[in-house]
Each structure stands twice: as structure tokens, then as C-alpha cells.
Amino acid sequence: MKRALVFCLLHGPLLRAGAPATAPPDARQTVAASVIRIEKPAGKLAATGVIVTPDGYFLTKASEVPKLAGSSFFLPDGKPARVREVRRDSRTDVLLLQCSGVNGLAAVKWSESKSLAPGQWLLAPRQGGREDARLGVMSARRREIKGGSAAIGIRMADQDSPEGVRIIGVAEDSPAAAAGLKENDRLISIAGEAVKKYTVAHELISSREPGDEIEIEYKRGGKLTKCSVRLASRNRVLSNWTGEDYANGGISIRTDNFPEIIQHDIPLGPADMGGPVFNLLGQAVALNIARVDRVTTFALPMEVFWPGVQQWIEDDRHPPKAVVK
Amino acid sequence: MSGTRRPSLTVSVCVAVLAAAWVTVAGRASALESSKETIGELLKIQAQVQSRLDLVSRAVVAVESDDGAASGVIVSPDGLVMTAAHVTTNPGRKILLHLADGTKTGCKSLGLDKSTDAAMMRIDGDRKDWPYVPLCRDLRMAKPGTWCFALGHPGGYDAKRGPVLRVGRVLKQMANGLQTDCVLMGGDSGGPLFNLDGEVIGIHSQIWEERDQNVHVSVAPFLRAWDTLKQSHVVRVWNTGVGGWLGVMTRISSAAELEIAEVAKDSPAAKAGLQSGDVIVTLDGERMLDQPQFSSAINSRAAGQRISLRLRGKSGPRVVEVSLGTKPVED
């Protein structure tokens, strides 16, 4: 997609990216000190984590880290960490993990976010703390983001067929395209269920959460093949149908269905999600949860997840003991 | 989708030529960014933005037309709206506006200047108390490094979200435009760029791929052709070097004086009350002797420039001030 110049008139689908503003020098260390780098096998940044206790509990964006196998985790000093999953919450898309055998980490200090108003400066780590922290402002009203459903980015022929439902279109940069699905492939089963009706196929996909992985069996030229597809938010897939998602690093898999968000214009990428958002005093006020488009990032206000997370940590530290009579 | 591929040849070429320069600007901007502002300075900027935000947001509109979603800003209590030419595309089009307070209103596109992407609209009806914002008339104020903020409706109108704020800086000042790092996207077109005093300094126009490549029409082409735009003319001649337009035909009278033969309807001359039979004595103090001298004096001045004419009419001598316009061209 090398179509550089674009008028900013909206014609359905969107474009995307943010400003090159970096943080004032005194705030930079605070911002990077509590950040965990989460890498994919090839060393590419997958997501960012924020340390919430000195003994290694940290949070990230659940749908960007579907499973721990294959991911590598790095502490702020660059050392690799061994990590276990504590709790995954689909309501907020927050994942609680713990690095084992560590202590004395710099946990963020949370501060209330209710008093924030549009125009308030905010800071966030970029590239897992390897680049300077970035600066932006709270850019719109605090609000709920209603959920659309999940999608993988295919169009299906609206004919039921005993040979499986035929795919008639695959969106560019969609989960379906990433998994290798192509036009004219026939869907045989989704998550283990046979699909001879396109309505069933639609239901099997849209009833799940963005970020979930499903197994799809399909036939191409008579040959049966399997692939694994990670569902994305329907809104995200729709905005990509015409290939408007160019440059600027793309957007998050899940961009909707959040109880409450703070919108900001800090220039970040999808792999910066899961990291903390700070005020100018270096207090953490929110958790970056979705890169939505060129101008929009959503962050969960700390009030939405922190009381619950504290309880999860408490429960994890003191699991209920078996009662012996 | 046609609109995003619509860039006129003129604009595409202009931007392509500038691209190399932009890369340098971007590099310099980042270096500048990382060191300068202290927390105290940032807090001062935040206070300024927040003190203006509520008031100016009321004048920001979401634009809905057959072509898609865009933005605009009300700049007079009787409902003149500034937007981008690629939003309205033609005078006389019916357009729907959403105000930040939820008000919905019809609106009609007026004149536009396709070479600079400046355009004007007027809200339907007789209301004289629309929320509006002032324009910054001192173009020199928008120097590179100046803090500014953008508002608009990226992605289209969203009542729960409202207009979206972006704070950034002017990176480059061009003849008819400004480049900033206030990040724009589809739907922002036509929305306002403000200085920290809450005055409009630009209208969102184009983006390039990088995040700091956001281009706004400056207020210059608006101020230059204000009346022309208000009169629903399509401005096209400015960039061709034709210059200002008064709207009179002259002749040499029997007394060998330069005399007005005819005044074009709705022209700057007609509005200033020039009449056929008036003798033109001086223009900005310079004595006018013949037609070539007079037309070259008009053409060498820019549209928007005010001139002073000393005239002698039936009721005696008088001095008239006229703002030159741009000659309307049939679209």
C-alpha cells in the first residue's frame, strides 16, 4: 500500500498512526522502570506489561498474549524472566502474570484517574521501554466502548452446501489472511463443528471473543487442511476491508467491548498495549488496552481493573486451603 | 472510497515536491521534542488548552454529505462555517452538520478554492447566535515550534465521544498551509487547528503517511478571498498569478480621463458603490492616466488586498476603499 497522500475526508474505512512527542527527560526513567517486554519467537515485540508488585506480578493485554508458550518475557534490566499465568479476564482484556523468583522490582504507583479531563498530558512507554516514553493528551470524553462481535475477515457465499461454505472474499491484513485462508476455499469445520450452513459458520465465529483462537478445517482443490485463526474485533476487520490499514504499524486485535476507557493521542503501536499510562507526576492512571486507529488509543482507567486485580493477587497468594476434618 | 483517491494533480505535485523537505523537518522535530519542555512548561500549555477547549469545541461541527464524513468550524454568529474544499467540492450543496451539543442543522456549501483547499459554508436559517470562534489574522504567529491544537471528528461523528483533541506543534509554514504533528485521519478534513489563544490558524486538509505529516490550509487563502468565498464563487485563478479583481470595465472619456464604463454585478466594485461614469483619479495615491496602467495596478495586487480609490462622480469627488476579490470562474 504505497498510497501516501490522502485527503482527510472519511469515506467509510479509516487510516491510522500518532505525534512524535517524547516525554520530558525527568519522567522517562519512571516510565521505563516498571515495564516488561513481551516478545514473540523472532524477538519482535508482542505486547508490553506493567509491574504492579515488587515480587513480580504484572499486567498486560490478554488478547495480544493468547498463550505463554512461544513468548519471551524481559525485566526492565533486560534479563529474561520465567513467567506463569495467574488470571485472564475477558471483560477488561487484562491478563495477570507473575515472574517467578524475583523481588525488589519497581512497581508502578497507581493514582485515581477520575479527575483527568481532555487536554491532560499523559505519558506511555514505547517499544517495551527501549525508546523514549511518548507524550500525548487525553483527547476525548471518558466513556464505555460497546462490543461489536468477533470476526476473522471473510465473506461467505450465502448458499448452504454439503461440501462446506465457500469463502468469496478475504480482507487484507485480517486474521483469515494471516492464517492463509483464500477465496474459494471451502469451510469444513470451525472449532470442531461441521459447517454446511453459512449462518452456522457466522454464529460460530461471532459468538466468540476477539483474541480467541479457533481451529478451522478447510478444503482447497479437494485437499483438506487445518489452520488456527485468532479472532479480531469486527470493527477492526471492517475498517480493513479496502486495505486502508497501511504504514504506522497496524492496530490491536481487540478494539471494543470495554466497560470504560480513557482516549488519548499518544503515538503508540499495537505492541505498546498492556503498558501503563502515567500523568506528569509519574503516577500510573491507566493501562493501554487498544490501539484503534491513526489518532486513537484506548486505555482502561485504573478504577476499572485495579480493585479486581488486587483481589486476584490476594487470592493467588493465599489460595483456599483444603479443609480437613 | 473515491475521495481518498481524489487528490487533484496540483495538490499531489505540490506535496510530492515538498516530501524531501518534510523528512528533514520530521527529524529535526523529534530531536527538538526530546529535550526542550520542562514539566512546568508542559503544565502551562495544558492549562491554556484546557481553558479554551470547552468554548471552542462548541463551534466545531461534524459534516455529513453524500461523499462521507468530515469536519468544520463556525466562525461567525450568523453561521459561516470554514471547511476544506475537498469536503464541499461544489457551491450550493446541501450538507448536514452536527454540533458538539447535539444540535443538528442543515447547511449549504458556498465558495471554495480548490488550489489551496479552502472552502466556506453557511448554516441554514436566520439564527444569529451560533457559537463561533475567532480567526487569527496575524499569519506570522504560526511559526515553526509554535504549540497548537486540533479538533475534529476523526472516523466520523460519534455523539458519545464528541470532537477529538490533539495537541502538537507547527513544524512548517507554507504559503497557503501549515504542517503540524497534530495527527489527523479520515473525517478530520475541514476541522480547525487553533493557536493556544483559541483562534483558528488552519483547517485540516491532507495527511502523508508519517505521523508528523499533517497538512492544514492556513487562514491566508480564506482571508484573501473571504468575500469571494461567501459569494459562492469557485476560486481558481489565484495561483495562476492573475491577481486581484475589482470588477469594472473602463474607458477613456471625451475629456481624456479614465472613466468607469460598467460595474460587474456582485463584484467588489459594485459592493463598494462604484458607478459607471465615475472618473478614477488615483489608486493608492498614484495618478491613473490610462487603461493599461489601471489594469496592471489591479492585477499586481493580491485578492483580499484593500485599495483606496479617489473618484470623481456626479455628486463630486470621493474616496472609496475596496477589498479586491478574485475573478469568478465558471466551474
Contacts between the chains, C-beta under 8 A, distances in Angstrom:
chain1	res1	chain2	res2	distance
A	3	B	4	7.9
A	3	B	5	7.4
A	4	B	19	7.9
A	4	B	208	5.5
A	4	B	209	5.2
A	5	B	7	5.3
A	5	B	11	7.5
A	5	B	12	5.9
A	5	B	15	5.3
A	5	B	16	7.8
A	5	B	206	6.1
A	5	B	207	7.8
A	5	B	208	6.2
A	6	B	4	5.1
A	6	B	7	7.7
A	6	B	186	7.5
A	6	B	206	6.8
A	6	B	207	5.5
A	7	B	3	6.3
A	7	B	4	6.4
A	7	B	6	6.5
A	7	B	7	6.2
A	7	B	84	7.5
A	7	B	86	4.7
A	7	B	189	5.9
A	7	B	205	7.0
A	7	B	206	5.5
A	8	B	70	7.6
A	8	B	84	7.8
A	8	B	152	7.9
A	8	B	184	4.9
A	8	B	185	6.2
A	8	B	186	5.8
A	8	B	187	7.0
A	8	B	188	4.4
A	8	B	189	3.9
A	8	B	204	5.4
A	8	B	205	6.9
A	8	B	206	6.5
A	8	B	207	5.7
A	9	B	3	4.7
A	9	B	4	7.1
A	9	B	67	6.6
A	9	B	68	5.6
A	9	B	69	7.6
A	9	B	70	5.0
A	9	B	84	7.5
A	9	B	86	5.9
A	9	B	87	5.8
A	9	B	186	6.5
A	9	B	187	7.4
A	9	B	189	4.2
A	9	B	190	7.8
A	10	B	68	5.1
A	10	B	69	4.3
A	10	B	70	6.6
A	10	B	154	7.7
A	10	B	155	6.3
A	10	B	156	5.3
A	10	B	185	7.9
A	10	B	186	3.6
A	10	B	187	3.5
A	10	B	189	7.5
A	11	B	1	5.0
A	11	B	2	7.0
A	11	B	3	4.8
A	11	B	4	5.7
A	11	B	67	7.1
A	11	B	68	4.3
A	11	B	186	6.9
A	12	B	1	6.7
A	12	B	68	7.0
A	13	B	1	7.2
A	13	B	186	7.6
A	14	B	154	7.8
A	14	B	155	5.7
A	14	B	185	6.1
A	14	B	186	5.3
A	14	B	187	7.8
A	15	B	4	7.9
A	15	B	185	4.8
A	15	B	186	5.4
A	15	B	207	6.9
A	16	B	185	6.5
A	17	B	183	6.0
A	17	B	185	7.7
A	17	B	209	7.7
A	17	B	210	7.4
A	17	B	211	4.4
A	18	B	183	5.3
A	18	B	211	5.3
A	19	B	166	7.1
A	19	B	167	8.0
A	19	B	168	5.0
A	19	B	181	4.2
A	19	B	182	6.8
A	19	B	183	5.5
A	19	B	211	6.0
A	19	B	212	6.6
A	20	B	26	7.0
A	20	B	29	6.1
A	20	B	30	4.9
A	20	B	33	6.1
A	20	B	181	5.8
A	20	B	211	6.2
A	20	B	212	5.1
A	21	B	33	5.3
A	21	B	168	7.0
A	21	B	181	6.9
A	22	B	30	7.2
A	22	B	33	5.2
A	22	B	34	4.5
A	24	B	37	5.8
A	24	B	38	6.1
A	24	B	39	5.5
A	24	B	42	6.5
A	25	B	34	7.7
A	25	B	35	7.1
A	26	B	39	6.7
A	27	B	39	7.2
A	117	B	50	6.4
A	118	B	50	7.5
A	118	B	53	6.2
A	118	B	165	5.2
A	119	B	46	5.8
A	119	B	49	4.4
A	119	B	50	4.0
A	119	B	53	5.4
A	119	B	165	6.2
A	119	B	167	7.3
A	120	B	46	6.4
A	120	B	50	7.6
A	121	B	42	5.5
A	121	B	43	7.6
A	121	B	46	5.4
A	132	B	34	5.9
A	135	B	42	7.7
A	136	B	167	7.6
A	137	B	46	7.6
A	137	B	49	7.4
A	137	B	165	6.1
A	137	B	166	7.3
A	137	B	167	4.8
A	138	B	165	7.8
A	139	B	164	5.1
A	139	B	165	4.6
A	139	B	166	6.2
A	140	B	161	4.8
A	140	B	162	6.0
A	140	B	163	7.6
A	140	B	164	4.9
A	140	B	165	6.9
A	141	B	160	6.9
A	141	B	161	6.0
A	141	B	162	5.3
A	143	B	160	5.0
A	143	B	161	6.5
A	144	B	160	7.9
A	242	B	1	5.8
A	244	B	4	7.7
A	244	B	186	7.9
A	246	B	209	7.1
A	247	B	209	4.4
A	247	B	210	7.6
A	248	B	209	7.2
A	248	B	211	6.9
A	263	B	161	7.1
A	263	B	164	7.3
A	265	B	164	7.7
A	265	B	165	7.3
A	265	B	166	4.9
A	265	B	167	7.4
A	265	B	183	6.3
A	267	B	183	7.0
A	267	B	211	5.3
A	280	B	39	5.3
A	280	B	42	6.3
A	280	B	43	6.7
A	293	B	154	7.1
A	293	B	155	6.5
A	293	B	185	6.2
A	294	B	154	7.5
A	294	B	183	6.0
A	294	B	184	7.8
A	294	B	185	4.1
A	294	B	207	7.9
A	294	B	211	7.6
A	295	B	154	4.9
A	295	B	164	6.5
A	295	B	166	6.6
A	295	B	183	4.9
A	295	B	184	7.0
A	295	B	185	5.1
A	295	B	188	7.7
A	296	B	154	7.1
A	296	B	155	7.7
A	296	B	164	7.5
